[in-house]
Amino acid sequence: MKSKTVKLISGVAVLAVLSGTYIGVTSYVDSQEEKEAEAADTSVSVVEMDSEKITSVSFNGTEGAEEVFEKVGDKWVKKDEPDFPVSQDTLDGAVNALTALSADQKLENPGDLSEYDLDKPQNQITLTEEDGNRIILQVGMKNEASGQYYLKKSEDDKDIYLVSAVSLEPFMGTAYEFAQAESFPAVTSATIKDVKVEKESGYQLFQDDDSLYWYVSDGTTSEQADTSKAGTVTSAIGSLTYGDFVDYNCTDQAKYGFDDPYAIITATYLAEEDTEADTDVTEVSQDEDKTETASDEKDPGETDGEASEEDRAEDADTASGEKEQTEDSASDTAGEEKSEKEISDDAENSGEAEEKPQVEKQLVIYVGDEIDGNRYVKVNDSKQVYTIPETSLTDIIDKNISDFYSLTVNYLTVNNLDSLEVQSEDGAHTVQVTRETVKNTEDSTEESAGSEKEEGSGDTGEAVADTDKENEDAAENTSDEKTGTAEAEKISYTLDGKEIEETVFTTFYNKLINMAGQERLTEEYTPDEAAAFTFVFTDTEGQKTTVSYYEYDSSFYAAVTGDKVYLVNKMDVRDLTDAYQEMLNTDSSEESKATEHSEE
């Protein structure tokens, strides 16, 4: 027993020693790491100033001029330009960073300053406090490997500091780094209805209000445009954003190329009408009317002191009677107002909101000279000048009318087709579309009516009368409902006078009307030989359209319709030919079967 106790005590003692050793080693390691971190940390403070006491900051802009901002009250203003739109938060943040500037490394007695471009600093930043104390920071070359600047303080400090670019970059540009820029006008693509681009080989896109199709015009002729290509332009306009802020008050149009713009973009769009001003005027007018009415109701020839005893008695009786009537009227009015409020609440609960009227507005973008892959722009009558990347403008201004041509050869829905004539090496064939109205008797009408009658027989006489009246009104609306019939249109197709299946024809016809060219010829085209196919479409209004396919080269057919010529891939024409042959063969096969059946 004693032996076990001794062993247990020894084990506990050993464990305590090991724990103490572990703690000691851990503490030593942590201490060494802290010492190494301190030894590795070469950062040093460069500027220690109270940002609240800074009254002026200046720097040399990229254009060589000294830019000076001064604190007036609690606002920053640009010296000699009080109208300059200073972004207070931006400048405050930049100044605050400088007043607590630290360097990642300090180079003592560096020797030749020219090695760091500090013999002729590219920038000099000056911070001035309210008591006149100031510090000057001279900025030399940028270490491209580390992204840091070599910096030197005023002449009495011979050391050089390696400083992060983050704190210095805001002062390495122009005063417009601290300007409050506007946002580009918000216009969504879906609201744009018209786009006009004025330039050499300009164009205009406009959307038809009824069909919503887009059309393109060069000022003399217009035709339907490809919807997706028009959408590319409206999307590009809706996505435009400003680049750099260049000038807040442009007075020299030629400086940016606005005296002879590279392009002028005018977008007409729909926006909600701002009716707040009108509402305020209306409310003011109503208040004035109430005041005038109250003034008119009082007779200026009477005063309270001139009223006789009898008049007072009569007034009291009258007032008593009017009070009762007023209370009754107020009670009725309250009920009406409550009913109106309930209606309003119901409308709100149902999610119905009154739509604000929309009006047409215009966005005019003046596009000026090119600079470093951007172009100067200004909008509407604003004097502010910005840049926009040329790549953002490409889909808008680097286009001409031919870029928007629809490449669909001829699209006429089967619902609007009256007949189709086809001429090819197989001869001439005609498909005729026949439409007739048929009436289908609906047995369920009588059953439904009987069911409703049975359900209504248990109600009051007034309810039955209402039901009968509703039935009479419904019967007056259409004779078809009275007789329990519904009209339907039956469409049939005949090929050369013989009926063919709908699916056989529509399979071929869908391929035909969806034929699209890979490009459209803009130069004059004269066929060398006869057409491989000629299709004559006649619509339900009797209008005819002819499309002829000529072999153009080894890869394309030339589809000619009017003065338009499309180059269509031969593989697409081959698929169309196969569908056409299947329609002809199906008709021949059915005719053969009918002959065999007749002989039997």
Secondary structure, DSSP 8 states (H G I E B T S, - for coil): -HHHHHHHHHHHHHHHHHHHHHHHHHHHHHHHHHHHHHHH---EE-----GGGEEEEEEE-TTS-EEEEEEETTEEEETTBTTS-B-HHHHHHHHHHHHT-EESEEESS---GGGGT-SS-SEEEEEEETTS-EEEEEEEEEETTTTEEEEE-STT---EEEEEHHHHGGGSS-GGGGB---------GGGEEEEEEESTT-EEEEE-TTT--EEEE-SS-EEEB-HHHHHHHHHHHHT-----EEESS---GGGGT-SS-SEEEEEEEEEE---HHHHHHHHHHHHHHHHHHHHHHS-TT--GGG--HHHHHHHHHHHHHHHHHHHHHHHHHHHHHHHHHHHHHHHHHTT------EEEEEEEEEEEEEETTEEEEEETT---EEEEEHHHHHHHHS--GGGGB--BS----GGGEEEEEEEETTEEEEEEEEEEEEEEE-HHHHHHHHHHHHHHTTS-HHHHHHHHHHHHHHHHH-HHHHHTEEEEEEEEEEETTEEE-HHHHHHHHHHHHT-B-SEE--S----SS--SEEEEEEETTS-EEEEEEEE-SSSEEEEEETTEEEEEEHHHHHHHHHHHHHHHHHHHHHHHHHHHHHH-
